[in-house]
Amino acid sequence: MNHQPETRGGDPKFSAKRATDSQITLTHQTNPADANPLGAVHGGVLMKLVDEAGGLAAIRFARKPAVTVALDSMTFLSPVRVGNVLTMHASVNWVGKSSIEVGVRVEAENPVTGEITHTNTAYLVYVAVDENGKPSTVPPLILETAEEKRRWEEADARQKNRLARAKK
């Protein structure tokens, strides 16, 4: 199925950018300092790594500093064990005027067996900032594939829910 690229969100004074322009892959081998007494990696360690990957994707997209404003959702699907190699895949799903939603998928690989397990999915929101720490506009996002359009629609629904919660 052929899909025409669409440009959405952002500030039209900037050249639009593709979601692939933001993609980050971050790896980390877990160690005993990352773990609880049961040998599973602390959720907070995973959250820090997810935020790091997400922040890098937001900065790469905006080409300016970005600060975390929300961890909208992070699902823990499977425990991560000491010695696993974590891979965080992050890319931009949605942009507003200065806000950027990044999706992060975490996979854990057992380096001995090669088995890879999807362990976490997270959605984070960042705001691009200028040199004074004030919100700064970001480029529009070009959606080239049906998958990118689906991710945009889901992210747009999450953004509407975030705004509705903030009004309460």
Buried (B, 14 or more C-beta within 10 A) or exposed (E): EEEEEBBBBBBEEEEBBBBEBBBBEBEBEBEEEBBEEEEBBBBEBBBEBBBBBBBBBBBBBBEBBBBBBBBBEBEBEEBBBBBBBBBBBBBBBBBBEBBBBBBBBBBBBEEEEEEEBEBBBBBBBBBBBEEEEEBBBBBBBBBBBEEBBEBBEBBBEBBEEBEEEEEE
